[in-house]
Amino acid sequence: MNSRLHTKMIHEGKYMAEVEVSFINTNNDDWSPYLSLDDALKIDKVREALKNDDLSIAKGLAKIYIISEVAA
């Protein structure tokens, strides 16, 4: 079993976050690659924090960006 780092992009409202996670690969499993439970919960926590405008929690877990419209 090995793992590789990956950046997941999460979009919620006017915010976007880059969350670092590890994909777990196994050679004998049809379900590869997959996230650990901790990484899946981390993504959910970031998404919920962005949804509630709680940037103090989100910035501790991910890089946060504000998305703005440039032209209509």
Backbone hydrogen bonds, N-H to C=O, Kabsch-Sander energy under -0.5 kcal/mol:
donor,donor_aa,acceptor,acceptor_aa,energy
2,N,25,N,-2.4
4,R,23,F,-2.0
6,H,21,V,-2.8
8,K,6,H,-0.6
8,K,19,V,-3.1
10,I,8,K,-0.6
10,I,17,A,-2.7
12,E,15,Y,-2.3
15,Y,12,E,-2.0
16,M,65,Y,-2.4
17,A,10,I,-2.7
18,E,63,K,-2.3
19,V,8,K,-2.9
19,V,17,A,-0.6
20,E,18,E,-0.5
21,V,6,H,-3.0
21,V,19,V,-0.5
23,F,4,R,-3.1
24,I,22,S,-0.5
24,I,34,Y,-3.3
25,N,2,N,-3.7
25,N,23,F,-0.5
29,D,26,T,-0.7
32,S,29,D,-1.1
34,Y,24,I,-1.8
36,S,22,S,-0.6
40,A,36,S,-2.2
41,L,37,L,-2.5
42,K,38,D,-2.0
43,I,39,D,-2.2
44,D,40,A,-2.0
45,K,41,L,-2.4
46,V,42,K,-2.3
47,R,43,I,-2.5
48,E,44,D,-2.4
49,A,45,K,-2.2
50,L,46,V,-2.5
51,K,47,R,-2.1
52,N,48,E,-1.6
53,D,50,L,-1.4
54,D,49,A,-3.0
55,L,53,D,-1.2
57,I,54,D,-0.6
58,A,54,D,-1.7
59,K,55,L,-2.8
60,G,56,S,-0.5
60,G,57,I,-0.8
61,L,57,I,-0.5
61,L,58,A,-1.4
62,A,58,A,-1.7
63,K,18,E,-1.9
65,Y,16,M,-3.0
67,I,14,K,-3.7
67,I,65,Y,-0.5
